[in-house]
């Protein structure tokens, strides 16, 4: 069964986030995530049965050109669970969570060379503004 919850302990996702931040120690990642949680940041964890298989950070802000928006950040799904729809499930949950908080737009950044990520985001309805993505969220 697929379930989601808001992160309450940075240690829970440190090893997972390390898979996309190989050059940063788990200790530093845990410290940074703790600090991020004191800012306009949340993280949604995704579990298959009781196994943590993915997470996505969410930054909240208001921008002059888009209003209240959310930025998915460090979206991670364990490699063995990729290509099976779990990433879409995670982002759908993030969008619903942000929508319930009154945010109208989702935006993110994607590395230029990461063509697989570009295809993933575009398949989910995000579109390019240069190399910056945006998706309108209907209230």
C-alpha angles and dihedrals in degrees: 000000000000115000137170135206139172114258114253100166121046091208089069094070103026096099091044094050089046088067089070096032100051094159095055121079120239089241092057092044091052091049092049094047090050090053092046090054088061090058130059090298138117133171128213117210122206121210131189102205098322098326118108104231103161149359142189129201118221124208117194125206144139116242126194093232100043109020120219109009142169126217117207106215135183092009106189133179117176110256096243090057097048121112092029100095097263093116090055090048090052094049092045088055091048092050092048091049092050092044090053087054091054100258116147103189137043118205133174145168124239129191112256094233095048099095093163089059091047090055091047094052094044091050087056092054101264116136134201124263094180098304092330118098129214137180125188115230116207115222 
